[in-house]
Amino acid sequence: MKKFKVVIPARYKSSRFPGKPLTKILGKEMILHVAERALGAVERSQIIIATDSMKIADVVRDNGFEIKLTSVQHPTGTDRVWEAIKDDNIDFVVNIQGDEPMFHPEDLVQIIKAKMDFPGHVVNGMADLMSDENVLNFNIPKVVHDESSNLLYMSRQPIPGSKVNEDLSIPFKKQVCLYGFNKEHLEAYANFGRKSNLEQFEDIEILRFFEVGIPVKMIALMGNTKAVDNPEDVPAVEELMRAAY
């Protein structure tokens, strides 16, 4: 059996939404919603919250989850994940974004299985764009993959484009922010030392793997959730969570 950890990076000083992981959603900090949903798929002992903030660390520790304090200098959450697990004796790590309080535990199970099935690949989730999601929304990375679900490119632009078809109702794919990495893949990512050109241009972390030649396998997930990108998203997420509960 492969050994793995689930890591949730939680940065306090977000430029768009400072303190986002501690934002209350239905009276509970968002980072706790994410960690507790992970319990639907893995054991508590397999979950780590990687953070640069003692405020976040105190909340997480008080609720029984392991924390790893990491540098405030990391350019991305993926770099933070590497610092959190680089000394651990594990085969791979699964990264859950800390702003996905509605993610499905079943999707986490699928990503874990896919990482075991494709040990030489980074794995990343994807799903169909939902009817109420605008393909022009820059907060939603769009995915293009080949017929074997290998990533070809990811962009905040509405891709794939068409020279002859202007119908934007085609089934675009969006990224779902669940990832699986080998330790050596994360090490290569971190040792690159900076954001790669495409990663910097698109502001999409997975593109650094793509640019340094590490293959990425896209895994179809449910994806019918809503992330919290800015404070205005919180009421909509609360409404959806009330309806689900």
C-alpha positions as CSV (number, residue, x, y, z in Angstrom):
1,M,0.0,0.0,0.0
2,K,1.4,3.4,-1.0
3,K,1.9,5.9,1.8
4,F,0.5,9.4,1.3
5,K,-0.6,12.5,3.1
6,V,-3.3,15.0,2.3
7,V,-2.1,18.6,2.6
8,I,-4.3,21.7,2.6
9,P,-2.2,24.9,2.1
10,A,-3.6,27.9,3.9
11,R,-2.0,31.3,3.3
12,Y,-3.1,34.2,5.5
13,K,-1.9,37.2,3.6
14,S,-3.9,36.8,0.3
15,S,-3.7,40.0,-1.7
16,R,-7.4,39.7,-2.8
17,F,-8.8,38.3,0.4
18,P,-6.6,38.6,3.5
19,G,-7.4,36.1,6.2
20,K,-9.5,34.0,3.8
21,P,-8.9,30.6,5.5
22,L,-10.4,32.0,8.7
23,T,-13.5,33.4,7.0
24,K,-16.6,32.1,8.8
25,I,-19.0,30.1,6.6
26,L,-22.2,29.1,8.5
27,G,-20.3,30.0,11.7
28,K,-17.2,27.8,11.1
29,E,-13.8,28.8,9.7
30,M,-13.5,27.8,6.0
31,I,-10.2,25.9,6.6
32,L,-12.1,23.6,9.0
33,H,-14.9,22.9,6.5
34,V,-12.2,21.8,4.1
35,A,-10.4,19.6,6.6
36,E,-13.5,18.0,7.9
37,R,-14.7,17.2,4.4
38,A,-11.4,15.4,3.8
39,L,-12.3,13.1,6.8
40,G,-14.9,11.6,4.5
41,A,-12.1,10.0,2.5
42,V,-9.0,9.6,4.7
43,E,-8.0,9.4,8.4
44,R,-7.4,12.4,10.5
45,S,-3.7,11.4,10.9
46,Q,-3.2,11.7,7.1
47,I,-4.3,15.3,7.0
48,I,-1.9,18.3,7.3
49,I,-2.7,22.0,7.2
50,A,0.4,23.9,5.9
51,T,0.2,27.5,6.9
52,D,2.3,30.7,7.3
53,S,0.1,32.0,10.1
54,M,-0.1,31.2,13.8
55,K,-3.7,32.5,13.8
56,I,-4.6,29.7,11.4
57,A,-2.4,27.2,13.2
58,D,-4.1,27.8,16.5
59,V,-7.6,27.3,15.0
60,V,-6.6,24.1,13.3
61,R,-4.7,22.7,16.3
62,D,-7.6,23.4,18.6
63,N,-9.8,21.3,16.3
64,G,-7.5,18.3,16.3
65,F,-5.7,18.6,13.0
66,E,-2.0,18.5,12.4
67,I,-0.3,21.7,11.3
68,K,3.0,22.5,9.6
69,L,4.2,26.1,9.9
70,T,5.8,27.1,6.6
71,S,7.6,30.2,5.2
72,V,5.7,33.3,4.3
73,Q,7.9,33.6,1.2
74,H,6.3,30.9,-1.0
75,P,5.1,32.1,-4.3
76,T,2.4,29.4,-4.5
77,G,0.5,26.9,-2.4
78,T,2.3,24.0,-4.2
79,D,5.7,25.4,-3.0
80,R,4.1,25.4,0.5
81,V,3.0,21.8,0.1
82,W,6.6,20.8,-0.7
83,E,8.0,22.4,2.4
84,A,5.3,20.7,4.5
85,I,6.1,17.1,3.4
86,K,9.7,17.1,2.1
87,D,11.0,15.3,5.2
88,D,8.1,12.8,5.4
89,N,8.5,9.2,4.5
90,I,5.6,9.0,2.0
91,D,5.2,8.0,-1.7
92,F,2.9,10.8,-2.8
93,V,0.9,13.8,-1.5
94,V,-2.6,15.0,-2.4
95,N,-3.2,18.7,-2.3
96,I,-6.6,20.2,-1.5
97,Q,-7.1,23.9,-2.0
98,G,-8.1,25.7,1.2
99,D,-10.9,27.7,-0.5
100,E,-12.9,24.7,-1.5
101,P,-15.3,24.2,1.5
102,M,-17.8,22.2,-0.7
103,F,-15.5,19.7,-2.3
104,H,-16.7,16.2,-2.5
105,P,-14.9,13.5,-0.4
106,E,-15.6,11.1,-3.3
107,D,-13.5,13.3,-5.6
108,L,-10.6,13.0,-3.1
109,V,-11.0,9.2,-3.3
110,Q,-10.8,9.4,-7.1
111,I,-7.6,11.5,-7.0
112,I,-5.9,9.1,-4.6
113,K,-6.8,6.2,-6.8
114,A,-5.7,8.0,-9.9
115,K,-2.3,8.8,-8.4
116,M,-1.8,5.1,-7.7
117,D,-2.9,4.2,-11.2
118,F,-0.6,6.8,-12.8
119,P,2.5,7.0,-10.6
120,G,4.6,8.8,-13.1
121,H,2.1,11.6,-13.6
122,V,0.9,14.6,-11.6
123,V,-2.8,14.2,-11.4
124,N,-5.3,17.0,-11.4
125,G,-9.1,17.2,-11.3
126,M,-11.4,18.6,-14.0
127,A,-15.2,18.8,-14.6
128,D,-17.6,20.2,-17.1
129,L,-18.3,23.9,-16.8
130,M,-21.7,24.2,-15.1
131,S,-24.6,26.0,-16.7
132,D,-24.4,29.0,-14.3
133,E,-20.7,29.4,-14.8
134,N,-19.4,31.9,-17.3
135,V,-16.7,30.6,-19.6
136,L,-15.3,34.2,-19.7
137,N,-14.8,34.2,-15.9
138,F,-11.0,34.6,-15.3
139,N,-11.3,33.0,-11.9
140,I,-12.1,29.7,-13.6
141,P,-9.1,28.0,-15.3
142,K,-10.2,26.1,-18.5
143,V,-8.6,22.8,-19.4
144,V,-7.6,21.3,-22.8
145,H,-6.6,17.6,-22.8
146,D,-5.9,15.0,-25.4
147,E,-8.0,11.8,-25.9
148,S,-6.1,10.1,-23.1
149,S,-6.8,12.9,-20.7
150,N,-3.2,14.2,-20.7
151,L,-3.1,17.9,-20.1
152,L,-2.3,19.9,-23.3
153,Y,-2.8,23.4,-21.8
154,M,-4.8,25.3,-19.1
155,S,-5.8,28.9,-19.4
156,R,-8.1,31.6,-17.9
157,Q,-9.1,32.3,-21.4
158,P,-12.1,30.4,-23.0
159,I,-10.2,27.5,-24.6
160,P,-10.4,25.5,-26.8
161,G,-11.2,28.2,-29.4
162,S,-12.8,27.7,-32.8
163,K,-12.2,29.5,-36.1
164,V,-15.7,28.5,-37.4
165,N,-17.8,27.9,-34.3
166,E,-18.8,30.9,-32.2
167,D,-21.2,28.9,-30.0
168,L,-19.8,29.2,-26.4
169,S,-22.2,26.5,-25.2
170,I,-19.7,23.7,-26.1
171,P,-18.8,21.6,-23.1
172,F,-15.8,23.5,-21.7
173,K,-13.8,21.8,-19.0
174,K,-12.7,23.6,-15.8
175,Q,-10.0,22.7,-13.3
176,V,-11.0,21.2,-10.0
177,C,-8.3,22.1,-7.4
178,L,-7.4,18.6,-6.2
179,Y,-3.9,17.4,-7.1
180,G,-1.7,14.4,-6.6
181,F,2.1,14.7,-6.7
182,N,5.1,12.4,-6.3
183,K,7.7,13.8,-3.9
184,E,10.3,14.0,-6.7
185,H,7.8,16.0,-8.9
186,L,7.2,18.5,-6.0
187,E,11.0,18.7,-5.5
188,A,11.6,19.5,-9.2
189,Y,8.7,22.1,-9.0
190,A,10.2,23.8,-6.0
191,N,13.8,23.7,-7.2
192,F,12.8,25.5,-10.4
193,G,13.2,28.5,-8.0
194,R,10.6,30.8,-9.4
195,K,7.2,30.9,-11.2
196,S,7.7,29.7,-14.8
197,N,6.8,32.0,-17.7
198,L,3.4,30.5,-18.5
199,E,2.6,30.0,-14.8
200,Q,3.3,33.7,-14.2
201,F,1.4,34.8,-17.2
202,E,-1.8,32.7,-16.5
203,D,-1.5,32.6,-12.7
204,I,-2.1,28.9,-12.8
205,E,0.3,26.8,-10.7
206,I,-0.1,23.5,-12.5
207,L,1.6,25.0,-15.6
208,R,5.0,24.9,-13.9
209,F,4.9,21.1,-14.0
210,F,3.7,21.3,-17.6
211,E,6.6,23.6,-18.6
212,V,9.3,21.5,-16.9
213,G,8.2,18.4,-18.7
214,I,6.4,16.5,-16.0
215,P,3.2,15.0,-17.5
216,V,-0.2,15.9,-16.0
217,K,-3.1,13.5,-16.1
218,M,-6.6,15.1,-15.9
219,I,-9.1,13.2,-13.9
220,A,-12.9,13.7,-14.4
221,L,-14.6,14.6,-11.1
222,M,-18.0,15.9,-10.1
223,G,-16.9,19.4,-9.7
224,N,-20.3,20.9,-9.0
225,T,-19.1,23.0,-6.1
226,K,-18.3,26.7,-5.6
227,A,-14.9,28.0,-4.4
228,V,-14.4,31.1,-2.4
229,D,-12.3,33.5,-4.5
230,N,-13.4,36.8,-2.9
231,P,-15.6,38.0,0.0
232,E,-18.6,38.3,-2.4
233,D,-18.6,34.5,-2.9
234,V,-19.3,33.7,0.8
235,P,-23.1,34.3,0.8
236,A,-23.6,32.2,-2.3
237,V,-21.5,29.4,-0.8
238,E,-23.5,29.6,2.4
239,E,-26.8,29.4,0.5
240,L,-25.6,26.3,-1.5
241,M,-24.4,24.6,1.7
242,R,-27.7,25.3,3.5
243,A,-29.6,23.7,0.6
244,A,-27.2,20.7,0.6
245,Y,-27.6,20.2,4.4
